[in-house]
Amino acid sequence: MTEVEIDLRDIPRPRRHRQIFVRLDHLDVGDALLLLADHEPERLHQDFDRELPGSFVWESLGENAGVWRVRITKLTSTALPRWMGSTETADHDDDVTSGGSIWQLTPAARDMDANVIALGAGDRIDTHNGPELDVLIHVVAGSGTLSTEGGDVQLVRGDIVWLPRRSQRRFQAGPEGLRYLSVHHRKPTLNITAAPPR
């Protein structure tokens, strides 16, 4: 087992957590980081629990002369697959008074984004051109209409629809509202542009 010591006191605070995750990523399974800090790194522990559950062992070695020591041992080569939620709950949650994103994929280290969009009965997302990336949607509850440059696509629960990059789209929820899971490659910002004039 290799143990790499990192003195957090020498790293500017805004960069500490990222550097620790990067260093751990480059270790072999079974290797460890030994952290030296000027405080007990509880927030870092919370970040590890959120980002890498089941993939590490956190050992607080206590404080001596104002220096806290923590050993983080790597248990798996990558983050573990894990349960993130259920689209089935979309059928039973009737509170769609405010539309928009009601669930998001949250791990920071990811290559994709996903969220559940909810529209109340009769609500809509106005005509716009999509971003520079393909989007896949899965209708999880309700019904509605997707309007495109080439016509309307009726949406019902269970439908899977591909939205090619930059394609024009408009969503109109049916009488019982509309909820769909949206999955796409991650971008720093998801820009929606206005539709071209007709």
Phi and psi in degrees as a GROMACS rama.xvg file:
@    title "Ramachandran Plot"
@    xaxis  label "Phi"
@    yaxis  label "Psi"
@TYPE xy
-97.8375  138.45  THR-2
-123.051  121.484  GLU-3
-104.838  124.831  VAL-4
-90.9749  133.514  GLU-5
-127.526  122.095  ILE-6
-92.703  103.105  ASP-7
-65.6666  -21.6411  LEU-8
-65.457  -19.2515  ARG-9
-92.1435  -3.00114  ASP-10
-110.767  131.218  ILE-11
-55.8364  137.858  PRO-12
-49.8779  -45.0132  ARG-13
-62.6953  -18.7106  PRO-14
-104.536  -5.58273  ARG-15
-59.87  -56.2138  ARG-16
-61.8646  -44.6795  HIS-17
-59.5854  -44.348  ARG-18
-63.2426  -36.9947  GLN-19
-66.0385  -44.1583  ILE-20
-63.0995  -40.698  PHE-21
-64.5003  -44.5026  VAL-22
-63.8245  -42.2057  ARG-23
-63.837  -38.6779  LEU-24
-59.4558  -31.4674  ASP-25
-87.0802  -3.38243  HIS-26
-82.9276  158.304  LEU-27
-82.7344  158.227  ASP-28
-59.3638  133.022  VAL-29
98.3886  -19.9608  GLY-30
-79.0534  165.827  ASP-31
-140.856  157.103  ALA-32
-105.544  136.368  LEU-33
-110.087  111.563  LEU-34
-96.3817  137.119  LEU-35
-113.891  127.63  LEU-36
-139.196  160.453  ALA-37
-91.0899  5.74572  ASP-38
-156.772  165.077  HIS-39
-73.5546  120.436  GLU-40
-80.4105  66.1474  PRO-41
-67.6651  -39.408  GLU-42
-66.3296  -36.8069  ARG-43
-63.1064  -40.8506  LEU-44
-59.801  -42.872  HIS-45
-62.4694  -40.3192  GLN-46
-61.4544  -41.9928  ASP-47
-64.5477  -42.5159  PHE-48
-61.206  -37.6088  ASP-49
-74.7591  -43.3613  ARG-50
-86.7604  -33.7472  GLU-51
-133.003  48.6454  LEU-52
-60.2099  132.422  PRO-53
79.9935  -0.0765236  GLY-54
-107.048  4.5458  SER-55
-154.359  162.725  PHE-56
-118.199  128.582  VAL-57
-104.675  119.07  TRP-58
-120.034  113.087  GLU-59
-82.4962  118.558  SER-60
-97.1621  6.44656  LEU-61
89.2147  -175.091  GLY-62
-119.191  140.286  GLU-63
-145.066  123.019  ASN-64
55.077  39.1713  ALA-65
80.5087  8.31682  GLY-66
-117.557  121.485  VAL-67
-90.9122  141.296  TRP-68
-122.771  134.833  ARG-69
-136.469  134.733  VAL-70
-107.598  128.23  ARG-71
-115.964  114.379  ILE-72
-101.664  131.544  THR-73
-82.3004  125.232  LYS-74
-102.914  -25.8391  LEU-75
-134.18  157.17  THR-76
-70.799  -29.27  SER-77
-142.03  176.215  THR-78
-60.5928  145.833  ALA-79
-83.0102  144.41  LEU-80
-58.979  143.1  PRO-81
-153.05  158.701  ARG-82
-69.9117  132.068  TRP-83
-115.015  -15.9549  MET-84
156.805  -176.857  GLY-85
-137.355  130.952  SER-86
-73.4531  -13.7086  THR-87
-64.0286  -29.2461  GLU-88
-66.6153  -20.2537  THR-89
-62.5323  -27.8277  ALA-90
-75.054  -25.8179  ASP-91
-103.985  -11.0293  HIS-92
-97.0848  106.709  ASP-93
-91.0004  0.000772545  ASP-94
-82.3563  87.658  ASP-95
-116.914  36.0999  VAL-96
-68.015  -32.387  THR-97
-115.661  123.036  SER-98
-81.1358  178.302  GLY-99
116.309  -163.592  GLY-100
-76.9118  120.273  SER-101
-108.379  -4.57592  ILE-102
-154.098  140.355  TRP-103
-135.259  148.592  GLN-104
-71.3592  127.17  LEU-105
-110.096  -21.9068  THR-106
-54.763  136.122  PRO-107
-70.5041  -37.9679  ALA-108
-89.6999  89.2425  ALA-109
-151.017  156.613  ARG-110
-101.673  -5.87692  ASP-111
-131.546  161.571  MET-112
-120.688  150.203  ASP-113
-151.025  143.717  ALA-114
-155.403  162.894  ASN-115
-106.767  124.273  VAL-116
-101.977  133.107  ILE-117
-120.161  132.884  ALA-118
-123.01  131.567  LEU-119
-71.2196  169.244  GLY-120
-51.7403  123.82  ALA-121
78.7935  -7.06546  GLY-122
-71.1211  164.283  ASP-123
-147.595  162.031  ARG-124
-111.892  117.808  ILE-125
-62.4008  162.216  ASP-126
-56.8033  130.99  THR-127
-157.011  161.696  HIS-128
-91.8652  135.372  ASN-129
-70.755  173.387  GLY-130
-74.113  -179.18  PRO-131
-80.3006  47.1946  GLU-132
-158.107  151.798  LEU-133
-73.9963  147.249  ASP-134
-130.645  136.305  VAL-135
-112.284  129.793  LEU-136
-119.033  149.4  ILE-137
-129.376  116.904  HIS-138
-73.8186  119.669  VAL-139
-104.356  -16.2903  VAL-140
-162.582  151.779  ALA-141
76.1818  -157.209  GLY-142
-155.925  172.431  SER-143
174.164  -166.727  GLY-144
-130.467  132.469  THR-145
-102.798  115.249  LEU-146
-96.0537  130.3  SER-147
-123.833  176.382  THR-148
-60.0745  -28.8624  GLU-149
-98.8001  3.04009  GLY-150
134.183  -173.648  GLY-151
-97.0852  146.202  ASP-152
-119.801  120.405  VAL-153
-77.9967  135.429  GLN-154
-113.809  131.03  LEU-155
-134.68  162.891  VAL-156
-51.5781  134.175  ARG-157
98.7701  -18.8046  GLY-158
-65.1279  142.763  ASP-159
-119.467  125.757  ILE-160
-130.311  135.5  VAL-161
-97.5002  129.255  TRP-162
-110.606  101.334  LEU-163
-61.5813  154.391  PRO-164
-54.8932  141.297  ARG-165
65.7177  3.74875  ARG-166
-70.246  145.32  SER-167
-77.061  138.768  GLN-168
-153.061  151.86  ARG-169
-146.153  132.162  ARG-170
-109.204  133.302  PHE-171
-128.227  120.719  GLN-172
-76.7816  148.068  ALA-173
-79.6433  -171.696  GLY-174
-64.76  -21.6975  PRO-175
-104.549  12.8804  GLU-176
85.1428  179.237  GLY-177
-146.932  132.655  LEU-178
-132.64  134.631  ARG-179
-143.663  147.322  TYR-180
-87.7369  128.187  LEU-181
-114.571  129.964  SER-182
-130.55  133.463  VAL-183
-159.995  166.21  HIS-184
-61.9991  145.687  HIS-185
-78.0659  138.154  ARG-186
-130.172  155.649  LYS-187
-58.2895  -39.906  PRO-188
-139.458  146.069  THR-189
-104.133  101.877  LEU-190
-92.7447  132.236  ASN-191
-107.855  126.321  ILE-192
-103.999  157.344  THR-193
-67.6056  150.016  ALA-194
-69.2606  149.349  ALA-195
-66.4977  150.164  PRO-196
-64.1155  148.923  PRO-197
